[in-house]
Amino acid sequence: MHPEIEKFEQEKKANIAAQGTNPDNAKIGIDFMVKTLSTKYSYNFSWMGRPIIAYPQDMIAMQELIWEVKPDLIIETGVAHGGSIVYYASLLELIGGDGLVLGIDIDIRKHNRDLIEDHPMMKRIQLIEGSSTSSEVADQVKAIASTKKNIMVCLDSNHTHEHVLEELKLYAPLTSVDSYCVVFDTAVEDMPGELEWGIRPWGIGNNPKTAVFEFLKSNKNFSIDKSIDSKLLISVAPNGYLNRVS
C-alpha cells in the first residue's frame, strides 16, 4: 500500500475510534431515531426503483462489507418491497462472478414479487416464501449454501427475541470466516421505555439485540464489530454487525 494511502487509512481508523469513545456521540443515533420515527424516516428511500426500508448509513456500511468480503451468496431473511435484495444484487453485479442473493419471507406479496421478478437484478436473486425458522426453508437454504464458498447473512424479518435467536442458530453458522452476519433493528432495545410500539410483538427486552447477546454467550466464533457502530453513529443495527472470526 502506498504510504499516503496507509496514512489516510490510519487517520480514518483513529477518527472512528475517537468518535466511538465520545460519550456525547452515543446519544446521537438514539435521539435521531426517536425524533424521526413518527415520519417513518427509514421508509423514505429506494434503490433502483424498489423501496428499501433502511437507513442510508447502514446501506453504506453494507456496501463496504460486501466489497470487502465479496460474497458469492448473501442470505437475507425479510424481503418486504425487495429494495435490500435488489441493492445487494446490484453490488454483486458490480463485483462480477456468479454471486446470488437469497431472499426469504413468510409472505412475499404478489405486487412486490411481480416487481422484483421483473427487475434487471432478478438474475442474481432467488426468492423463498415460507417461515425462515421452519425446517423446510432452512433445509433449502443450507442446500444452496453448500454450493457456495463465501457467505454473508442478513437477518431482518420478525424482530422478536425468540425468532431472531432461532434464525441466528440456523443461519449464522453458514457465515464464512471473516464474513458477517448482520442483525438489523437491534436499536429497538435502545429506545425509550415509554415509546409506543403499537401492535408490534417486540420491544425492550424482547428484540434482535437481546437475541444477539444471548447467541454470543455460546458462540465465541462471532464478535461484534464495534468499529462499525463507532463509524455510523446513526444505525438501526448497533451491536448487530457480527464478524465471524473463527
N, C-alpha and C positions, 0 to 999 in steps of 0.2 A: 504494500500500500504506500502511495506517495506520502511523504512526511506532512504535507499540508492537509491532505485528506485525513490522515491519522490525527493530526492536531484538532481538526474540526470535530471529528467523532468523539474525541476525548473531552473536548469542551462541552459538547452536547450531552454526553453522559453525566458530566459534573453538574450541568444546569438542571437536568432532570432529577438527579438525586437531591439537589438543594431544594428544588420545587416541592418534592415529595415530603421533605422533612419540615417544611414550614407549616406550623400548626394553623395559621390563618387560611392556608390553602385547603385544608381538609374539609372545610365547610362549603367551599365554592360549589362543588358538584351537587351536594345535597340541597343547598339553598336554591341553585338554579332549577333543579328538578321540581322542588316544591312549588316554586313560583310559576312554572310553565306547565304543570300537569293539567291545569284547567283548560288550557288551549291545545292540549294534545300535541305538544311540540314534536314528539317523535313520529307523528303521523304525517308530517308536512313535507317529506322528501320522497324522491323516486330515483330509480336507476334504470336507464334505457327504457323508460316508459312504464315501468312497474313500480307501484308504491313499495317503499322499503321502510318498515316501521323500526327505525333505528336512529341513534344519534350520529351525526357526521363524524364526531370524534372516534366512535367505535368503528365506523366504516373505514376510516383512515388506518386505525390500528390493525384491522383485519387485512387491509391491503398490504401493510408492511409485513405481517406474519406470513401471508400467502406467498409473497415474493421471496421471503427468506426461506420458507420451508419447501416451496414448490411441490405441494402435494399432488398425487395423481388420483386421490379420492378425498372429497370433502363430504362428510355426513352431517346433515342438518335436520334436527327434529323441529317441526314447526314450519309450515310453508306460508300460510296466510295468503297475501296477494302475490307472493313469489319474488318480491324485489331482492331479497337477500340471496336467493339461489341464483337468480339472474346475474347479480353482482359478482358472486364468486365464480360463476361460469365464465363471465367475461374476462376476469383476471386470469383464469386458467387458459382461456383462448389466447391471451396476450403472451403468456409464458410458453405456449406451444405444447407439443406432446399429446397424450390422449387422456388428460385429466377429466374427471367426472364429478359432478355434484349430485348427491343422492338426497332428495327431499322427502321427508316423512311427515305425514299429518293424518290425524284421525278422521278429518273431514276436509277434503280438497273440494271446495265448492266449484260447481260446473263453470260458472262465469270466470273464475280465476284459472281453473285448469285449461279452459279453452285459450285464454290469452297467453298463458305460459307455454302451452304446446305449440302455439303459433309464433312464438318468439324466435328470433335468429339464434339465440343461445341455447335453445332446446336441444341442439345437437350435443350439448355437454351436460344435459340434465336427465335424471331418471327420477320419476315420482313413485312413491309407495304410499297407498292410502290404507291406514289402519293405525291402531294404537302402537306408539313407539315402544311400549313396555310389554307388548304381547310376545309370546314365544314365536309365533308365526312370523311376525315382522322382524324380530331380532334375528331369526334364522336366515331370512332373506338378506338382511344387511351383512351378516357375517359371511355368507356365501360370496357376496360381491366383494367384500373387503379381502377375502382370501386370495383374490386375483390381483391385488394391488400391493405396492411396496411402501408407499409414503402417504400416511393417512392423517387427516385433521378432522376433529369432531366439534360441532357446534350444537349446543342444547338450548332450544328456545321455544318450547311448547308449553304444556301445563306447568305452572310455576310453583306448585305445592312442594313441600319438603319431600314427601313420600314419593311423588312422581319423579322429581329430579334425581333423587338418590338412586332410584331404580334405573333411570337412564344412565347415570354415571356407572353403576355396576355393570350394565350391559355394554355400553359403548366406549367408555373411557379406555378400557383395555385394548381397544382397536387402534388407539392413537399411537403413532410411531414415536420412537425415542427421538427427542429434540423437536418434536412437533407439539401441537397444542390441542387441548380440549377446552373450549371456551364455553362458559356457563353464563348465559345472559340473564338480566333482571335480578342479579344479586342485590341491587340497590334497594329493593323492597325492604330489606332488613334495616336500612339506614334512615327510612322515612320517619317523620314524627308520629308518635303513637296515636295522636288524635286524627291523623289522616283517614278519611273515609274511603275504603276500598270498594264500597258498593257490594255487588253480588260476587265479587272475586273470592274464590275459596282460599287465597293465600294472603299473608300479611306478616307482621312482625312475629318472629319465632317459628314461622312456617313458610319457607320460601327457598329459592335457589341457594342463597348464601348459607343458610343453616344446613342445607344438604351438602354443599361443598365442604364445610368444616367437618361434618360427620364422616364423609367419604375419606377425607385426608387422614383421619385418625388411624385408618388401617390400610392406607395406600401411600406408602412413602416414596413410590416411584414418580409421584407428581409433586410439583412445587408451585405455589402461587407466584407468578411473575409480577412482583410489586412495582417493578420499574415502569410497567405499562400504566398502572394506576397513577404513578407519580408524573408520568408524561401527559396523560389525558386530563386529569383533574375532573372533567365532566364526562361521566360514563355511566351506562346502565349496568355495567358489569364489574364493579370494584371487587377485587379478590376473586374474580371469575376467570381470569386468564391463567389456565393451568398448563404449565410446561411439563412435558414428560421427560424426566431426567434420567431414567434408567428402565 
